[in-house]
């Protein structure tokens, strides 16, 4: 399973998720940001690579669907509804990610 985590700037939430789930059995993880100045900006290639895309907020899902609709095919797109108030590896963020993502990894 190839999983892509997406947030706005790819600084805190999506890199935390990538780090957290990169060792999960049978799962490959990457992360990206919707902002052009993100360390890893979202691209058509990343979307083509992914089987499942987790976005942190509904606005990310809306922007992704508007800007990359040609790259969205059969991927599962899941909104986690995690607001932008956590830093990288924040213990509360880790707890939320484990609770919301783990059951969806099969």
N, C-alpha and C positions, 0 to 999 in steps of 0.2 A: 504494500500500500504506500503510495506516494502522497504525502500531506504537505500542503502549503499553508502557512499561517500569514495572514495579512492584517496590518494595521496602518495607521496614517504615515508615520515616519520611520518605522522599522528600527525603533530605538529601545523600547521597553517591553511592550506586550508580546509582539510576535517573536522577537528574539528569545524572550523567556520561554515561550511555548516551544520553539524549535529546540532549545537547549534541554528542556524538560522531557520531551518525547523522542529525542534522537536515538535513544537506546532502547525504545520500546520494541519488542519482538515483531518482526515483519513490517516495520514502519521505517520509511525514509522521510526525513523532514527537511524543509527549507522554510525561510521566511523572507518577506518583502514588505515594502511600504508603498502606499499609493502616491506619496509626495515625490516629486522629481528629485528633490535633494536628499532622499532617503539613502542610507548606506547601500542598500540593495533595492533599487526601484523595481516595482512590479513590471513584468514584461510578458509579451505573448508567449515567449519560450517557456517561462516559468509556469504559466497557466496550462500550456500544452503538456508539460511534464506531469502535472498534478492529477491525481485521481479524486482527491478531496481538498476543498479549499475552506479554511476556517477564517472568517473575518471577525474582528472584535466588536464592531458596531454596525447598526443598520445603515448608517451613512456610508460606511465602507462598502457594504454590499451594493447599495444603490450606485455608487461611483464606479465600482468594478463592472456592474452590469451595463452601465451607460458607456464607459470608456473602452471596454474590452469584450463587447458582446460577440464579436466574431471569433474570439478565442475560447468562449464558454460553450462547451459541447455537452458531454455526458458527465462532467464532473459533478460531484455532490458539493453543494455550496451551503455552508452552515454559518449562521450568525450566532456568536457566543454571547452577545449583549454584555460586554465587559467595558466599562467606561475608562476613559483616559485619566486615571488618577493613581496609577501604580508605577513604580520604578522597576528596573531590571531585577529579576529574581526576588521581588517583594514576596514575603511569605504568604500574604493574603492572596496575591495574584496566583501563586503556585497552587494554593488550596482550591481556588475557583477553577483554574485550568484542569486540575486533576479530576475534579467533580464533573465538569462539563464535557471534557474531551475524551477521557479514558473509556467511557462506555461506547463511544462511537468508533473506536479503533478496532473493534472486532475481536 
